[in-house]
Amino acid sequence: AMLACRSLVAKAFNPQRGISFTGIALQKSRLTSFDRSLSGAASPLTIVEKDADKKVAILRMNRLPSNALNLSLMLELTEEIRKLEDEGQVRGMILTSDCKNIFSAGLDLLALAGTPEESLRQFWTAHQDLWLTLYGSPLATVAAIQGATPAAGCMLAMACDYRVMANKYSIGLNEAKFGLIAPTWMQQNMVNLVGHRQAERLLTRGELLEATDAQKIGLVDEVVPIEDLMEAANREVLKMISVSDKARAMTKSAMRFDTLDQLRNLRDMDTSWFVQFISQPDIQAALQAYIEAIKTRKQPK
């Protein structure tokens, strides 16, 4: 396993990255990929900002109104993380949201109702790729959580190295509350953070925790007022990149190797399980009921 781990790190780690770091003096670079499915107007799915020396990047999710993870957003997030890794200069990344009061609402369930099998497979493969990329990234990663973080939104936060959360929001894998199941690799990610007993209790009950309660069990590392969120995230990422990139990346890869390998070795099986599960008549009926409820809420009174 260690030989495989070293091979993985050798591919992911860029030895040209320096070890100096600097403060954040942000310059926005708005990306060119757009999602036109939510309204008539085009809007950027993600926004990337870098410090003056390009050592730290902020990756902002921007799929209004809730950063629901559809195929386009998942593909773009994965692409942007890989681009930051390949640049060489960037050593740390802060993942956050431009949506008010929401980090990410999780998977876009609207994309799963009445969807052909091949499209479902494509969707789930993109979901797997995003987690594998973020959880396995050699970059130092911090989630700056400025809003509600249920389900796959929680997955994004858990895949980062450190989580700073604003103090008035909730977080958790609450799939069970809606008759759904978090995949085994996502469950294991939670186990790695909070321990088996706590994870089992939360997963089987589909519980969301307030930020301070999440911090008590290790699901969140730090809780701050929302006005201090980005400062706290910046402070932590600078601590992380103050040590050797190579040593940090190799240690991280070794610690996470078994969890990552669990999915890498069973991707086809995991995808088939998802397609079979989400295609069940009762699950599709629940999704359709959810869509109708959304439509009803949107109708003018």
C-alpha positions as CSV (number, residue, x, y, z in Angstrom):
1,A,0.0,0.0,0.0
2,M,2.8,2.4,0.8
3,L,4.5,1.8,-2.6
4,A,1.2,2.6,-4.3
5,C,0.8,5.6,-2.1
6,R,4.2,6.9,-3.0
7,S,3.4,6.4,-6.7
8,L,0.2,8.4,-6.2
9,V,2.0,11.2,-4.5
10,A,4.7,11.3,-7.2
11,K,2.1,11.9,-9.8
12,A,0.1,14.5,-7.8
13,F,3.0,16.5,-6.2
14,N,4.8,19.2,-8.2
15,P,8.3,19.5,-6.8
16,Q,8.7,23.0,-8.2
17,R,6.3,24.4,-5.7
18,G,8.1,26.7,-3.2
19,I,7.7,26.7,0.6
20,S,7.2,30.5,1.1
21,F,3.8,31.9,1.8
22,T,2.1,35.2,1.9
23,G,-1.0,37.0,3.0
24,I,-4.1,37.2,0.9
25,A,-4.5,40.2,-1.5
26,L,-7.2,38.9,-3.7
27,Q,-7.7,39.5,-7.4
28,K,-10.8,38.0,-9.0
29,S,-10.7,35.9,-12.1
30,R,-14.2,35.0,-13.3
31,L,-14.4,31.8,-15.3
32,T,-15.9,31.3,-18.7
33,S,-18.0,28.2,-18.1
34,F,-21.7,29.0,-17.6
35,D,-24.9,27.3,-16.5
36,R,-28.1,28.5,-18.2
37,S,-30.4,25.9,-16.6
38,L,-31.6,28.0,-13.7
39,S,-32.8,31.2,-15.3
40,G,-32.6,32.8,-18.7
41,A,-29.4,34.7,-17.7
42,A,-26.0,33.1,-17.8
43,S,-24.0,33.1,-14.6
44,P,-20.6,31.7,-13.7
45,L,-20.7,28.4,-11.9
46,T,-17.4,29.1,-10.0
47,I,-15.3,32.0,-9.2
48,V,-11.5,31.7,-8.6
49,E,-9.5,34.3,-6.6
50,K,-5.8,34.2,-5.9
51,D,-3.5,36.1,-3.6
52,A,-0.9,38.4,-5.0
53,D,1.8,35.7,-5.1
54,K,-0.6,33.0,-6.3
55,K,0.1,30.8,-3.4
56,V,-3.4,30.5,-2.1
57,A,-6.6,30.3,-4.2
58,I,-10.2,30.8,-3.2
59,L,-12.7,28.6,-5.1
60,R,-16.2,30.0,-4.8
61,M,-19.3,27.9,-5.8
62,N,-21.8,30.2,-7.5
63,R,-24.7,28.1,-8.8
64,L,-27.6,30.2,-7.5
65,P,-29.6,29.9,-5.5
66,S,-28.2,27.0,-3.5
67,N,-25.2,25.4,-5.2
68,A,-27.1,22.2,-5.8
69,L,-24.6,19.9,-7.4
70,N,-25.6,19.2,-10.9
71,L,-23.4,17.6,-13.6
72,S,-22.0,20.9,-14.8
73,L,-21.1,22.2,-11.4
74,M,-19.4,19.0,-10.3
75,L,-17.4,18.8,-13.5
76,E,-16.3,22.4,-13.2
77,L,-15.3,22.1,-9.6
78,T,-13.2,19.0,-10.4
79,E,-11.6,20.8,-13.3
80,E,-10.8,23.9,-11.3
81,I,-9.2,21.9,-8.5
82,R,-7.0,20.0,-10.9
83,K,-6.0,23.2,-12.7
84,L,-4.9,24.8,-9.4
85,E,-2.9,21.6,-8.6
86,D,-1.2,21.8,-12.1
87,E,-0.3,25.4,-11.9
88,G,2.7,24.8,-9.6
89,Q,2.5,28.0,-7.7
90,V,-0.8,27.5,-5.9
91,R,-0.2,25.6,-2.6
92,G,-3.5,26.1,-0.7
93,M,-7.1,26.4,-1.6
94,I,-10.2,27.7,0.3
95,L,-13.5,26.3,-0.8
96,T,-16.5,28.5,-0.1
97,S,-19.8,29.7,-1.6
98,D,-21.2,32.9,-3.1
99,C,-24.8,31.8,-2.3
100,K,-26.4,33.6,0.6
101,N,-26.8,31.4,3.7
102,I,-26.0,28.1,1.8
103,F,-22.6,26.4,1.3
104,S,-24.2,23.7,-0.9
105,A,-27.6,22.1,-0.7
106,G,-26.1,18.8,-1.9
107,L,-26.9,16.8,-5.0
108,D,-29.4,18.4,-7.4
109,L,-32.3,15.9,-7.0
110,L,-34.1,17.5,-9.9
111,A,-31.4,16.0,-12.1
112,L,-32.2,12.5,-10.9
113,A,-36.0,12.3,-11.6
114,G,-37.0,10.4,-14.7
115,T,-33.4,10.4,-15.9
116,P,-32.0,7.7,-18.4
117,E,-29.6,5.2,-17.0
118,E,-26.6,6.4,-19.0
119,S,-27.1,10.0,-17.7
120,L,-27.4,8.7,-14.2
121,R,-24.1,6.9,-14.6
122,Q,-22.5,10.0,-15.9
123,F,-23.9,12.1,-13.0
124,W,-22.6,9.6,-10.4
125,T,-19.2,9.3,-12.0
126,A,-18.8,13.0,-11.9
127,H,-19.8,12.9,-8.2
128,Q,-17.2,10.3,-7.5
129,D,-14.5,12.2,-9.4
130,L,-15.2,15.4,-7.5
131,W,-14.8,13.6,-4.1
132,L,-11.7,11.7,-5.2
133,T,-10.1,14.9,-6.5
134,L,-10.8,17.0,-3.5
135,Y,-10.2,14.4,-0.8
136,G,-7.0,13.3,-2.5
137,S,-5.7,16.7,-3.5
138,P,-2.0,17.5,-2.6
139,L,-3.2,21.1,-2.0
140,A,-3.8,22.3,1.5
141,T,-7.6,22.7,1.5
142,V,-9.9,24.6,3.9
143,A,-13.7,24.7,3.7
144,A,-15.1,28.2,4.7
145,I,-18.7,27.2,5.5
146,Q,-20.9,30.3,5.4
147,G,-24.3,28.6,5.3
148,A,-26.3,25.5,5.5
149,T,-24.4,22.3,4.6
150,P,-26.6,19.2,4.2
151,A,-25.9,15.9,2.4
152,A,-23.4,16.2,-0.5
153,G,-22.7,19.8,0.7
154,C,-21.4,18.2,3.8
155,M,-19.4,15.8,1.6
156,L,-17.5,18.7,0.1
157,A,-16.7,20.1,3.5
158,M,-15.6,16.8,4.9
159,A,-13.3,16.2,1.9
160,C,-11.3,19.3,2.8
161,D,-8.4,19.2,5.3
162,Y,-10.0,21.7,7.7
163,R,-13.4,23.2,8.2
164,V,-14.3,26.7,9.5
165,M,-18.0,27.3,9.9
166,A,-20.1,30.3,10.6
167,N,-21.9,30.0,13.9
168,K,-25.6,30.0,13.0
169,Y,-25.8,27.2,10.4
170,S,-26.1,23.4,10.4
171,I,-24.2,20.5,8.7
172,G,-24.5,16.8,8.3
173,L,-25.3,13.8,6.0
174,N,-29.1,13.8,6.3
175,E,-29.9,11.5,3.4
176,A,-31.7,9.0,5.6
177,K,-34.4,11.6,6.5
178,F,-35.4,11.5,2.8
179,G,-35.2,7.8,2.3
180,L,-31.8,8.0,0.7
181,I,-28.5,6.5,1.6
182,A,-25.0,8.1,1.7
183,P,-22.5,6.0,-0.3
184,T,-20.0,3.9,1.7
185,W,-17.1,6.1,0.8
186,M,-18.9,9.2,2.1
187,Q,-19.8,7.3,5.2
188,Q,-16.1,6.4,5.7
189,N,-15.1,10.0,5.3
190,M,-17.3,10.9,8.2
191,V,-16.0,7.9,10.2
192,N,-12.5,9.2,9.7
193,L,-13.5,12.6,11.2
194,V,-15.8,11.7,14.1
195,G,-15.4,8.0,14.8
196,H,-17.5,5.0,14.0
197,R,-20.1,5.3,16.8
198,Q,-20.8,9.0,16.2
199,A,-21.0,8.5,12.4
200,E,-23.3,5.6,12.7
201,R,-25.7,7.5,15.0
202,L,-25.7,10.6,12.7
203,L,-26.1,8.6,9.5
204,T,-28.9,6.3,10.6
205,R,-30.8,9.2,12.0
206,G,-30.1,11.6,9.2
207,E,-29.2,14.3,11.7
208,L,-28.0,17.8,11.0
209,L,-25.9,19.4,13.7
210,E,-25.6,23.0,14.6
211,A,-22.1,24.4,14.1
212,T,-21.1,24.3,17.8
213,D,-22.3,20.7,18.2
214,A,-20.5,19.7,15.0
215,Q,-17.3,21.2,16.4
216,K,-17.7,19.2,19.7
217,I,-17.5,15.9,17.8
218,G,-14.9,16.9,15.2
219,L,-17.1,17.3,12.2
220,V,-16.1,21.0,12.2
221,D,-12.7,22.3,13.4
222,E,-13.5,25.9,14.1
223,V,-16.7,28.0,14.6
224,V,-16.6,31.8,14.2
225,P,-18.9,34.7,13.5
226,I,-19.6,34.9,9.8
227,E,-17.8,38.2,9.5
228,D,-14.6,36.5,10.7
229,L,-15.0,33.4,8.5
230,M,-12.6,34.2,5.6
231,E,-10.0,35.6,8.0
232,A,-10.0,32.4,10.0
233,A,-9.9,30.2,6.8
234,N,-7.0,32.2,5.5
235,R,-5.1,32.0,8.8
236,E,-5.4,28.2,8.8
237,V,-4.4,27.7,5.2
238,L,-1.3,29.8,5.8
239,K,-0.4,27.6,8.8
240,M,-0.8,24.5,6.6
241,I,1.5,25.8,3.8
242,S,4.1,27.0,6.2
243,V,5.5,23.4,6.2
244,S,7.0,21.4,3.3
245,D,4.5,20.8,0.6
246,K,6.0,17.4,-0.1
247,A,6.0,16.2,3.5
248,R,2.4,17.4,4.0
249,A,1.1,16.0,0.7
250,M,2.8,12.6,1.3
251,T,1.5,12.4,4.9
252,K,-2.0,13.3,3.8
253,S,-1.9,10.8,0.9
254,A,-0.8,8.0,3.2
255,M,-3.4,8.8,5.8
256,R,-6.2,8.8,3.2
257,F,-5.0,6.0,0.9
258,D,-7.2,3.2,2.2
259,T,-10.4,5.4,2.1
260,L,-9.6,6.6,-1.4
261,D,-8.7,3.1,-2.6
262,Q,-12.1,1.8,-1.3
263,L,-13.8,3.8,-4.0
264,R,-11.2,3.6,-6.7
265,N,-11.4,-0.2,-6.6
266,L,-15.2,-0.4,-6.6
267,R,-16.2,2.5,-8.8
268,D,-18.2,0.4,-11.3
269,M,-20.0,-1.4,-8.5
270,D,-20.7,1.8,-6.6
271,T,-22.1,3.4,-9.8
272,S,-24.3,0.4,-10.5
273,W,-25.6,0.4,-7.0
274,F,-26.5,4.1,-7.3
275,V,-28.3,3.7,-10.6
276,Q,-30.3,0.7,-9.3
277,F,-31.2,2.4,-6.1
278,I,-32.2,5.8,-7.6
279,S,-34.3,4.0,-10.3
280,Q,-36.5,2.2,-7.9
281,P,-40.2,3.2,-8.3
282,D,-40.6,4.4,-4.7
283,I,-37.5,6.5,-4.9
284,Q,-38.6,8.0,-8.2
285,A,-42.0,8.7,-6.7
286,A,-40.4,10.5,-3.8
287,L,-38.2,12.6,-6.2
288,Q,-41.3,13.5,-8.2
289,A,-43.1,14.6,-5.1
290,Y,-40.1,16.7,-4.1
291,I,-40.2,18.4,-7.6
292,E,-43.9,19.1,-7.3
293,A,-43.4,20.6,-3.8
294,I,-40.7,22.9,-5.2
295,K,-43.0,24.0,-8.1
296,T,-45.8,24.7,-5.6
297,R,-43.6,26.9,-3.5
298,K,-42.5,28.9,-6.5
299,Q,-46.0,29.6,-7.7
300,P,-47.1,33.2,-7.0
301,K,-49.8,33.6,-4.3
